[in-house]
Structure formats: C-alpha cells, structure tokens
Amino acid sequence: MPTIGSRIRRHLADPDSNHRRIVTGFLWVSIFMLIGKLAGAAKEMAIAWRYGLGATVDAYVFIFNLVNWPVSVSFSILTVVLVPLAVKLRSDSPENLSRFRSELLAFTLLLGACLGLLAWFGLPLLLDLGWVELSGEAMQQALVMARPLSLMLPLGLIIGLFSAWMMACGHYRNTLLEAMPALVILIALLLPPDWLSDPLVWGTVAGFSLQLVGLGWLLRRAGELQAPRLGFHSPAWQGFLGSIGIMSVGQLLTSFSSIIDQFFAANLGVGALSSLSYANRIMALVLSMGAVAISRATLPVFSRAYTQSGIDVTALALRWTRWMFTAGLVVVALGGIAAAVIVELLFERGAFTHANAQSVTTLLRYALIQTPFYFAGLVMVSALAAAKRYFMIALSGVMNLLFKLLFAYFLVKSFHLVGLLLSTAAMYAMSLLLLYVAVRKAPAVQNQPQGRERA
C-alpha cells in the first residue's frame, strides 16, 4: 500500500493530476493574497492610528459596506456561474466566447452606470429617513461620504467581471491587483492632513480605479478583452441568464448577512460598528487568503473535471472538504492564541487605546469560530457550481439568511456584539451541513472519462 508521502509525490509529479492543479492554484493565489493582505494590514494600521474607534470609521464602514454589497454579490455570482460557463464555451464553441464577452461587458457598463446614479441620489435620502441610528457626528460624515463612495458601484462591477474572466482563463494575477485599493488608501492616509480633505474616501475611489485599469491592461495584453457590444445575440446568454437568476436569489440573501450585522451593530452604541469592523478586517486578513485561494483553486479544476475528464468530482470535493475543515480548526487554535498580539501589533497606537485593543481582541476570538465551517463550505459550493447545481447553492443562501436572522435575534439580546459573531458561526455551520448533504447526493457524472482518472 503506498504511503501518504508517496501518493503526494505521485500527484505532484503528474501534470494531469487534479490535486496538483488545486495545490498549484492554491499556492499562487495564497502568495498573491499574502501580498495584498500585507498591504491591507498596513492600511488598517494607518486607519487605527489616525482615527481610532469613532464616528469617522463608523461612517466610512457603514457607507462602504452598503455600496460594496451589490459589488460583492455580483462578483460572487459571476465567479460561480461565469467560470464554469467560460470553461465549457472554450471547450465546445470558442467562437461564441468572444461575442458573449463583448455583450456581457456592455451590459455590465450599463448596469454599473444605473446603479451608480441610484446610489448617488438614493444613499443621502436613505440616511435622511432615520432608519439608521448612527450618532450625530457619524451621520453627518456618512452624508458627506455617500456620493463619492457611490462611484465604487460602476468601478466594482467591472472589476468583478474582469476578475472572473481572468479566473476562467486560469490566471491568478487579478488576486495580486486586489492589493491596489489598500495601497492607495495607505498612501492617502500618510499624506499631510491638509493635502487631501477625505483620504479614506478618495483613496478608496482612486484605488479601485487603478485596479480596474490594471485588470483591463492584463486582459487586453492576453487577448481576452473585446470591445463592448450592445445586444443579447450570443447563444451563451440562455444558459447564463438561466443560471444567474437562480444564483442571484441565493447570493443576495447570503450576502445580506453582512448588512444585518451593520444594522444590529449600529443600534449598540457609538464605537460598536468600528469595533466590529476592526475585528472583521482582521478576519479578512486571516481568512480571505484561504477563502479566495480555495474557491479560485478548486472551481476551475472541478469545472474542467466535469466538462472533460468525467472523474468522480464528488469524491475529490469531499476529500478537499475534510482537509479545509481541518485547516480551519488550525486557524481557530493559532488565531485564538495570537489574537491579542495581532490586535496590538496592527492597531494599538495613536487614537487606538489599549482598552480598544482588548475589546477588539475579544470579538476576534469569537469571530474565528466560523473559520472551519466557512472553508469547508467553499469547497462544497465549488463542487455544486461545477456541476451546475445552482438551485442547491441558492437554497443554501435562503437558509443562510433565515439562520442568520434567527440566531442574531436571540444571541444579540444576551451577548451583544459577541452574539452577532456567534450567529455568523452558527449560520455557516448549518450551511455546511446542508451543502454536505447536497454534494453527497449529487448525481454521478454522465460523460465518459477520456483517460485514466486523475483525482
């Protein structure tokens, strides 16, 4: 019987091994994510040094998350739907791929312009309605930030589309360019105060603009960017719209959990939003390296496996689910031990006091509990997306929202911000259980293998 070491060496030496493809993609994305997250960490240190916990960060976080919500939803949907579709088109009918890209780009430009205008005029009205209980100073700053940050909508939608295209082509440099907004914000914050009136706001807009330019240049250089063309004439639209309609429902509801957090935290007093934001930003620094690497490494491999090789993708996905759940447990253990040091190293300076650091450390330790469920669930979603079982992904999104509301309603009353974080962990645990059942019951691959199984 071959040892674990010999099996690993065999897979790494085999250029057709799906395990090798996943590991290679995981490593490249992780390296690029590490660079990006180092830039993000430096940015967070600068924000804490300059603003601490207070009205400015509360206002920025609230507006940024509201505007970024449709952007993140769009990118999540495009990643799940567009990557498998592009892989199939490239294999079956490459002549349709260019036309579909041109028409999809034109549609995205129009959608971004419409949503940007809606946010430009609608966000100030939403804030004036009084539904959000921000403090007086935070509310005034939010009103000032709302319109400039609405520019993120058109920029972010096109960035998401270009990033999904690069993933479908098997490239990972879009991950490296995700560091651009953080770097620009960092530079803006370090400039003398009288040089730039709102460094957080304009640094964000400039950073997203440079990221878009970089993605467009890379795609153009690779011959993967076509001029926009109005219309829905490509045959690929039928499959795309049919899939994206189902996915939109599930992803919108799943992503709404972050908006729920914003409204719950906004009602817990001054500093609650910024405390939660600092803890969540560290979670992003710690977890998104794994999360992005998992989805971007597994989805193209699972999609190619379903389209071309006909191997048992379910067995491959379940194996990687176990590995990622174990990796998440390791992150929980190490992160819990190092939480205080991480918070002090990143934030405890300037306006960010030791008491602030203790508060954020407590939140961070509870936030880490979601990690193994989240990591494992990403592998399951990639497997279901590759099999085009979008209804099950959408159903998990519906259930996520119900679980989040239910757990948050009861836990926030007793545990306040800690309860909000525990509700997220419970939501991902229930979601993983549902996804696991769906993947285990996935139908067998119908196409015939083209050679020896490489799982």
C-alpha positions as CSV (number, residue, x, y, z in Angstrom):
1,M,0.0,0.0,0.0
2,P,1.5,3.4,-1.0
3,T,2.3,5.7,1.8
4,I,0.8,9.2,2.1
5,G,4.2,10.7,1.2
6,S,4.5,8.6,-2.0
7,R,0.9,9.5,-3.0
8,I,1.6,13.2,-2.6
9,R,4.8,12.9,-4.6
10,R,2.9,11.0,-7.4
11,H,0.2,13.6,-7.6
12,L,2.7,16.5,-7.6
13,A,4.8,14.8,-10.4
14,D,1.7,14.2,-12.5
15,P,0.8,17.3,-14.7
16,D,-2.7,15.9,-15.2
17,S,-3.5,15.4,-11.5
18,N,-6.4,17.5,-10.3
19,H,-4.8,17.6,-6.8
20,R,-1.7,19.1,-8.3
21,R,-3.8,21.7,-10.2
22,I,-5.6,22.6,-7.0
23,V,-2.4,22.8,-4.9
24,T,-0.7,24.9,-7.6
25,G,-3.6,27.3,-7.9
26,F,-3.9,27.5,-4.1
27,L,-0.2,28.4,-3.7
28,W,-0.2,31.1,-6.4
29,V,-3.4,32.7,-5.1
30,S,-2.1,32.4,-1.5
31,I,1.1,34.2,-2.4
32,F,-0.7,37.0,-4.2
33,M,-3.2,37.2,-1.4
34,L,-0.4,37.5,1.2
35,I,1.0,40.5,-0.7
36,G,-2.4,42.0,-0.8
37,K,-3.2,41.3,2.8
38,L,0.1,42.8,3.9
39,A,-0.9,46.0,2.1
40,G,-4.3,45.7,3.8
41,A,-2.8,45.3,7.2
42,A,-0.7,48.4,6.7
43,K,-3.8,50.3,5.6
44,E,-5.7,49.1,8.8
45,M,-2.8,50.2,11.0
46,A,-2.9,53.7,9.4
47,I,-6.7,53.9,9.9
48,A,-6.4,52.9,13.5
49,W,-3.5,55.4,14.1
50,R,-5.4,58.3,12.5
51,Y,-9.0,57.7,13.6
52,G,-9.1,55.0,16.4
53,L,-12.7,53.9,17.3
54,G,-15.1,56.7,16.5
55,A,-17.5,58.5,14.2
56,T,-15.3,58.7,11.1
57,V,-14.6,55.0,10.9
58,D,-18.3,54.2,11.8
59,A,-19.5,56.4,8.9
60,Y,-16.9,55.0,6.4
61,V,-17.5,51.4,7.3
62,F,-21.3,51.8,7.1
63,I,-21.3,53.5,3.7
64,F,-18.5,51.3,2.2
65,N,-20.3,48.1,3.2
66,L,-23.7,49.3,1.8
67,V,-22.1,50.3,-1.5
68,N,-19.8,47.3,-1.7
69,W,-22.7,44.9,-1.1
70,P,-24.0,44.7,-4.7
71,V,-20.4,44.6,-5.9
72,S,-19.5,41.6,-3.8
73,V,-22.8,39.9,-4.7
74,S,-22.2,40.4,-8.4
75,F,-18.6,39.1,-8.1
76,S,-19.7,36.0,-6.2
77,I,-22.4,35.2,-8.7
78,L,-20.1,35.8,-11.7
79,T,-17.4,33.6,-10.2
80,V,-19.8,30.7,-9.6
81,V,-21.7,31.0,-12.9
82,L,-19.2,32.5,-15.4
83,V,-16.2,30.4,-14.7
84,P,-17.8,27.0,-15.5
85,L,-19.7,28.5,-18.4
86,A,-16.5,30.0,-19.9
87,V,-14.6,26.7,-19.5
88,K,-17.4,24.9,-21.3
89,L,-17.6,27.5,-24.1
90,R,-13.8,27.5,-24.6
91,S,-14.0,23.7,-25.0
92,D,-17.2,23.3,-27.0
93,S,-17.7,26.6,-29.0
94,P,-14.9,29.1,-28.6
95,E,-16.3,31.2,-31.5
96,N,-19.2,32.2,-29.2
97,L,-17.0,33.2,-26.3
98,S,-15.7,36.5,-27.7
99,R,-19.2,37.7,-28.7
100,F,-20.6,36.8,-25.3
101,R,-17.8,38.7,-23.5
102,S,-18.4,41.8,-25.6
103,E,-22.1,41.7,-24.9
104,L,-21.6,41.0,-21.2
105,L,-19.2,43.9,-20.9
106,A,-21.7,46.3,-22.4
107,F,-24.5,45.0,-20.1
108,T,-22.2,45.5,-17.1
109,L,-21.3,49.0,-18.1
110,L,-24.9,50.0,-18.4
111,L,-25.9,48.3,-15.1
112,G,-23.0,49.9,-13.3
113,A,-24.0,53.4,-14.6
114,C,-27.6,52.9,-13.5
115,L,-26.7,51.6,-10.0
116,G,-24.1,54.3,-9.6
117,L,-26.7,57.0,-10.3
118,L,-29.2,55.3,-8.0
119,A,-26.7,55.3,-5.1
120,W,-25.6,58.9,-5.8
121,F,-29.1,60.2,-5.3
122,G,-30.5,57.4,-3.1
123,L,-28.0,57.0,-0.3
124,P,-28.4,60.5,1.1
125,L,-32.2,60.0,1.1
126,L,-31.8,56.7,2.9
127,L,-29.7,58.3,5.6
128,D,-32.2,61.2,6.0
129,L,-35.0,58.7,6.6
130,G,-33.6,58.0,10.0
131,W,-33.7,54.2,9.7
132,V,-30.0,54.0,10.8
133,E,-29.3,55.0,14.3
134,L,-25.7,56.4,13.7
135,S,-24.6,59.1,16.1
136,G,-25.0,62.7,15.1
137,E,-21.3,63.2,14.0
138,A,-21.2,59.8,12.3
139,M,-24.4,60.6,10.4
140,Q,-23.0,63.9,9.2
141,Q,-19.9,62.3,8.0
142,A,-21.8,59.5,6.3
143,L,-23.8,62.0,4.3
144,V,-20.6,63.6,3.1
145,M,-19.1,60.3,2.1
146,A,-22.1,58.8,0.5
147,R,-21.9,60.3,-3.0
148,P,-18.2,59.9,-3.6
149,L,-18.2,56.3,-2.5
150,S,-21.1,55.6,-4.8
151,L,-18.5,55.7,-7.6
152,M,-17.4,52.3,-6.3
153,L,-20.5,50.7,-7.8
154,P,-19.7,51.0,-11.5
155,L,-16.0,50.5,-10.9
156,G,-16.5,47.4,-8.7
157,L,-19.0,45.7,-11.1
158,I,-16.5,45.9,-14.0
159,I,-13.6,44.8,-11.7
160,G,-15.7,41.8,-10.7
161,L,-16.3,40.9,-14.3
162,F,-12.7,41.3,-15.4
163,S,-11.6,39.2,-12.3
164,A,-14.0,36.4,-13.2
165,W,-12.7,36.4,-16.8
166,M,-9.1,36.0,-15.6
167,M,-10.1,33.1,-13.3
168,A,-11.9,31.4,-16.2
169,C,-8.7,31.7,-18.2
170,G,-6.7,30.0,-15.4
171,H,-4.8,33.2,-14.4
172,Y,-4.4,34.4,-10.9
173,R,-2.8,37.8,-11.3
174,N,-6.2,39.5,-10.6
175,T,-5.6,38.5,-6.9
176,L,-2.4,40.5,-6.8
177,L,-4.2,43.6,-8.2
178,E,-6.7,43.4,-5.3
179,A,-3.9,45.0,-3.2
180,M,-4.2,48.2,-5.2
181,P,-7.1,49.9,-3.2
182,A,-5.4,49.2,0.1
183,L,-2.0,50.6,-1.1
184,V,-3.6,53.8,-2.5
185,I,-5.7,54.3,0.7
186,L,-2.5,53.8,2.8
187,I,-0.6,56.4,0.7
188,A,-3.6,58.8,1.1
189,L,-3.7,58.4,4.9
190,L,0.1,59.0,5.2
191,L,-0.1,62.3,3.3
192,P,-0.1,65.5,5.3
193,P,-3.7,66.2,6.5
194,D,-4.0,69.4,4.6
195,W,-3.2,67.8,1.2
196,L,-6.4,65.7,0.9
197,S,-9.8,66.5,2.5
198,D,-11.2,62.9,2.8
199,P,-8.3,60.5,2.4
200,L,-10.4,57.4,3.2
201,V,-13.0,58.3,0.6
202,W,-10.8,59.5,-2.3
203,G,-8.1,56.9,-1.6
204,T,-10.8,54.2,-2.0
205,V,-12.1,55.6,-5.3
206,A,-8.6,56.1,-6.7
207,G,-7.5,52.6,-5.6
208,F,-10.5,50.9,-7.3
209,S,-9.9,53.0,-10.4
210,L,-6.2,51.8,-10.7
211,Q,-7.3,48.2,-10.0
212,L,-9.7,48.4,-12.9
213,V,-7.0,49.9,-15.3
214,G,-4.6,47.1,-14.3
215,L,-7.1,44.3,-14.9
216,G,-8.1,45.8,-18.3
217,W,-4.5,46.1,-19.3
218,L,-3.7,42.4,-18.4
219,L,-6.8,41.1,-20.2
220,R,-6.0,43.2,-23.3
221,R,-2.4,42.0,-23.3
222,A,-3.6,38.4,-23.1
223,G,-6.1,38.9,-26.0
224,E,-9.0,38.2,-23.6
225,L,-10.7,41.7,-23.7
226,Q,-13.1,42.6,-26.5
227,A,-14.8,46.0,-27.1
228,P,-18.3,46.2,-25.6
229,R,-21.2,45.4,-28.0
230,L,-24.8,46.0,-27.2
231,G,-27.3,43.1,-27.6
232,F,-28.1,39.6,-26.4
233,H,-27.3,37.7,-29.6
234,S,-24.8,35.2,-28.2
235,P,-26.3,31.7,-27.6
236,A,-24.4,31.6,-24.3
237,W,-26.9,34.1,-22.8
238,Q,-29.6,31.5,-22.5
239,G,-27.6,29.3,-20.1
240,F,-26.0,32.3,-18.4
241,L,-29.3,34.1,-17.6
242,G,-31.0,30.8,-16.5
243,S,-28.2,30.1,-14.1
244,I,-27.6,33.6,-12.8
245,G,-31.3,34.1,-12.0
246,I,-31.2,31.3,-9.5
247,M,-27.8,32.2,-8.1
248,S,-28.8,35.9,-7.7
249,V,-31.5,34.9,-5.2
250,G,-29.3,32.8,-3.1
251,Q,-26.3,35.1,-3.2
252,L,-28.3,38.2,-2.4
253,L,-29.8,36.6,0.6
254,T,-26.5,35.1,1.8
255,S,-24.6,38.4,1.4
256,F,-27.4,40.2,3.2
257,S,-26.0,38.8,6.5
258,S,-23.3,41.5,6.4
259,I,-25.9,44.2,6.1
260,I,-27.8,42.6,9.0
261,D,-24.6,42.9,11.1
262,Q,-24.4,46.6,10.2
263,F,-27.9,47.4,11.3
264,F,-27.6,45.3,14.5
265,A,-24.3,46.9,15.4
266,A,-25.4,50.4,14.6
267,N,-28.0,50.1,17.4
268,L,-25.5,49.0,20.0
269,G,-24.0,52.5,20.6
270,V,-21.0,54.6,19.4
271,G,-18.0,52.5,18.6
272,A,-19.8,49.3,18.1
273,L,-19.6,49.4,14.3
274,S,-16.0,50.4,14.3
275,S,-15.1,47.6,16.9
276,L,-16.9,45.0,14.8
277,S,-15.2,46.4,11.7
278,Y,-11.7,46.1,13.1
279,A,-12.4,42.5,14.2
280,N,-13.9,41.7,10.8
281,R,-10.9,43.3,9.0
282,I,-8.5,41.1,10.8
283,M,-10.7,38.2,9.9
284,A,-10.5,39.3,6.3
285,L,-6.7,39.4,6.6
286,V,-6.6,36.0,8.1
287,L,-9.3,34.1,6.3
288,S,-9.6,35.6,2.9
289,M,-6.2,34.2,1.9
290,G,-7.6,30.7,2.5
291,A,-11.1,31.5,1.3
292,V,-10.1,33.1,-2.0
293,A,-7.4,30.6,-2.6
294,I,-9.9,27.7,-2.0
295,S,-12.6,28.9,-4.4
296,R,-10.2,30.1,-7.1
297,A,-8.1,27.0,-7.0
298,T,-11.0,24.4,-6.8
299,L,-13.7,25.9,-9.1
300,P,-11.7,25.8,-12.4
301,V,-10.4,22.3,-11.6
302,F,-13.8,20.9,-10.7
303,S,-15.3,22.6,-13.8
304,R,-12.7,21.1,-16.2
305,A,-13.2,17.7,-14.5
306,Y,-17.0,17.8,-15.1
307,T,-16.6,19.1,-18.6
308,Q,-13.7,17.0,-19.9
309,S,-12.5,14.1,-17.8
310,G,-15.6,12.6,-16.2
311,I,-13.9,11.7,-13.0
312,D,-15.7,11.4,-9.6
313,V,-15.7,15.0,-8.6
314,T,-17.8,14.2,-5.5
315,A,-15.0,12.1,-4.0
316,L,-12.5,14.8,-4.9
317,A,-14.6,17.5,-3.3
318,L,-15.3,15.6,-0.1
319,R,-11.6,14.9,0.3
320,W,-10.7,18.6,0.0
321,T,-13.6,19.5,2.3
322,R,-12.1,17.4,5.1
323,W,-8.7,19.0,4.5
324,M,-10.1,22.5,4.5
325,F,-12.2,21.9,7.7
326,T,-9.0,20.7,9.4
327,A,-7.1,23.7,8.2
328,G,-9.8,25.9,9.6
329,L,-9.5,24.3,13.0
330,V,-5.8,25.0,13.0
331,V,-6.6,28.7,12.2
332,V,-9.0,28.9,15.1
333,A,-6.4,27.5,17.5
334,L,-3.5,29.6,16.4
335,G,-5.6,32.7,15.9
336,G,-7.1,32.4,19.4
337,I,-3.6,32.2,20.9
338,A,-2.2,35.1,18.8
339,A,-5.3,37.3,18.8
340,A,-4.1,39.8,21.4
341,V,-0.7,40.2,19.8
342,I,-2.2,40.6,16.4
343,V,-4.6,43.4,17.5
344,E,-1.9,45.2,19.5
345,L,0.6,45.0,16.6
346,L,-1.9,46.2,14.0
347,F,-3.9,48.9,15.8
348,E,-2.7,49.9,19.3
349,R,-1.2,53.3,18.6
350,G,-2.4,56.9,18.3
351,A,-6.1,57.2,18.9
352,F,-6.5,53.4,19.3
353,T,-6.1,52.7,23.0
354,H,-5.3,49.6,25.0
355,A,-8.9,49.3,26.1
356,N,-9.9,49.4,22.4
357,A,-7.4,46.6,21.7
358,Q,-8.9,44.4,24.4
359,S,-12.4,44.9,23.1
360,V,-11.4,44.0,19.5
361,T,-9.4,41.0,20.7
362,T,-12.4,39.5,22.4
363,L,-14.5,39.9,19.3
364,L,-11.8,38.5,17.1
365,R,-11.6,35.2,19.1
366,Y,-15.3,34.7,18.7
367,A,-15.2,35.6,15.0
368,L,-12.6,32.9,14.4
369,I,-15.1,30.2,15.2
370,Q,-16.7,30.5,11.8
371,T,-13.4,29.5,10.0
372,P,-13.7,25.7,9.6
373,F,-17.3,25.8,8.5
374,Y,-16.6,28.6,6.0
375,F,-13.5,27.0,4.5
376,A,-15.2,23.6,4.1
377,G,-18.4,25.2,2.7
378,L,-16.4,26.9,-0.1
379,V,-15.2,23.6,-1.4
380,M,-18.8,22.3,-1.4
381,V,-20.0,25.4,-3.3
382,S,-17.3,25.0,-5.9
383,A,-18.3,21.3,-6.5
384,L,-22.0,22.2,-6.8
385,A,-21.2,25.2,-9.1
386,A,-19.1,23.0,-11.4
387,A,-22.0,20.5,-11.6
388,K,-24.3,23.5,-12.3
389,R,-26.5,22.6,-9.3
390,Y,-27.3,26.3,-8.8
391,F,-30.6,25.6,-7.1
392,M,-28.9,24.0,-4.2
393,I,-26.5,26.9,-3.8
394,A,-29.4,29.3,-4.0
395,L,-31.3,27.2,-1.4
396,S,-28.4,27.4,1.0
397,G,-28.4,31.2,0.6
398,V,-32.1,31.4,1.5
399,M,-31.4,29.2,4.6
400,N,-28.4,31.3,5.5
401,L,-30.5,34.4,5.8
402,L,-33.1,32.6,7.9
403,F,-30.4,31.1,10.2
404,K,-28.7,34.5,10.5
405,L,-31.8,36.4,11.5
406,L,-32.9,33.7,13.9
407,F,-29.6,33.3,15.7
408,A,-28.8,37.0,15.7
409,Y,-32.3,37.9,17.1
410,F,-31.7,35.7,20.2
411,L,-28.0,35.9,20.6
412,V,-27.5,39.7,20.3
413,K,-30.0,40.3,23.1
414,S,-27.9,38.3,25.5
415,F,-24.3,38.7,24.2
416,H,-24.4,41.9,22.1
417,L,-21.6,42.1,19.6
418,V,-20.3,38.7,20.6
419,G,-23.7,37.3,19.9
420,L,-23.6,38.8,16.5
421,L,-20.4,36.9,15.7
422,L,-21.7,33.7,17.2
423,S,-24.7,34.0,14.9
424,T,-22.4,34.1,11.9
425,A,-20.6,30.9,13.0
426,A,-23.9,29.1,13.6
427,M,-25.1,30.2,10.2
428,Y,-22.1,28.8,8.4
429,A,-22.3,25.5,10.4
430,M,-25.9,24.9,9.4
431,S,-25.0,25.9,5.8
432,L,-22.1,23.4,5.7
433,L,-24.5,20.6,6.8
434,L,-26.9,21.5,4.0
435,L,-24.2,21.7,1.4
436,Y,-22.6,18.4,2.5
437,V,-25.9,16.6,2.1
438,A,-26.3,18.2,-1.4
439,V,-22.9,17.2,-2.5
440,R,-23.2,13.6,-1.2
441,K,-26.5,13.2,-3.1
442,A,-25.0,14.8,-6.3
443,P,-25.8,12.6,-9.4
444,A,-22.9,10.7,-11.0
445,V,-21.0,12.2,-13.8
446,Q,-22.7,11.3,-17.1
447,N,-19.9,12.0,-19.6
448,Q,-17.3,9.2,-20.2
449,P,-13.8,9.7,-19.0
450,Q,-11.2,10.5,-21.6
451,G,-8.4,8.6,-19.9
452,R,-7.2,7.4,-16.6
453,E,-8.8,9.1,-13.5
454,R,-6.6,11.8,-12.1
455,A,-8.5,12.5,-8.9
